[in-house]
Amino acid sequence: PHHPITPSPHSSSPIAKRSGAALADASPRVSLIIPCHNEAQTLGRILEAMTKQDYPNFEILIIDDGSIDETPKIALAYPDFRLIQHQENRGLSAAYNTGIECASGEILGTLHADCIPLSHEWISRCVTHFRDPTVGIVSSPFVIADQAEAGLINTIFMCVLRGDVDAATLRGKEAREIGFISGKCDFYRGSLLREIGGFRPLSSVAGEDKDLSLRVRGRGFRILLEPQAPVVHLYGSHQQGLLANWSKAIQYGEVVPLLYRIHGRIHSKDVAANAVLFLTTVGCLLLSLLTRSWFPITSALALLLAKNIYKALPLLLARRFSLFLSALPIGMVDNLLMGFGVVKGPPRTTKKQQDATPI
């Protein structure tokens, strides 16, 4: 049944535990927040997988962020899970924060509606790390289920350029410390997340995960990656072309100076390097025009090419030659556009983002 939005006791009263306090129970209550916006194609598969989790004490909060498809109907087919609806699309950060307000768990989790845990022990494997009072977040690695389903463009962008799918994340059996959360499948110490005010909407496509990671680390807490709790990311459910991905590249770049302004540090050396490459390429182009020589611009493009050869090298070593060759020109344009976004700076805050205030 549909439930109205009602804050949990945690959000309306002083925090009962100091961040980092020992867990009160061997199986602390977990509230898993699943934000959705027109996710009818995949939501049922995710919810079905959640019914098979072996963890004994958890709730599912499905936050429907103004969907106009069958998303609410699919959610209502699982009466043990709680559906909370926004009347209009308010953005990812707002959906997260609504879930935080309504959650009753000592541990909070977020799972995108196109990500499926590969194991019925997914929650259990991640939550056990919160016994260590220095751990603030536990993140899961994620992989593409079927690259043929994802398509050539998505495979290039996600596997090579964005670094979302990195085979190295699954190497080794021990959890290890990382700098930033995945942003798609993470667990948080609830008292800490509530104390810092939840998620801040920095951009329509990116930034809230990096911002939160920096705030958590700034408080002295660690972020762990649990390689034994992977999820499958269903990229094929959101096929996007070159223009859509390149548009996102600009938006990813725009977030960098905003995060630097807030935190006083660059969160991604790779993205910052793209800004240097963009300025270098523009400068070399102007120099070539002035001197009527191809050498400056050719040198800049060679530098761009070398960067992308290095990034796509695993494809070459795996003898995936066609994918390797396709990734090079697409990556060069992507680097320049992302660098342009960094130089351009963040856009003005939209009214939607202003309304999506932290809790």
Secondary structure, 3 states (H helix, E strand, C coil): CECCCCCCHHHHCCCCCCCCCCCCCCCCCEEEEEEECCCCCCHHHHHHHHCCCCCCCEEEEEEEECCCCCHHHHHHCCCCCEEEEECCCCCHHHHHHHHHHHCCCCEEEEECCCEEECCCCHHHHHHHHHHCCCEEEEECCEEECCHHHHCHHHHHHHHHHCCCCCHHHHCCCCCEECCCCCCCEEEEEHHHHHHCCCCCCCCCCCCHHHHHHHHHHHCCCEEEECCCCCEEECHHHHCCCHHHHHHHHHHHHHHHHHHHHHHCCCCCHHHHHHHHHHHHHHHHHHHHHHHCCCHHHHHHHHHHHHHHHHHCHHHHHCCCHHHHHHHHHHHHHHHHHHHHHHHHCCCCCCHHHHHCCCC
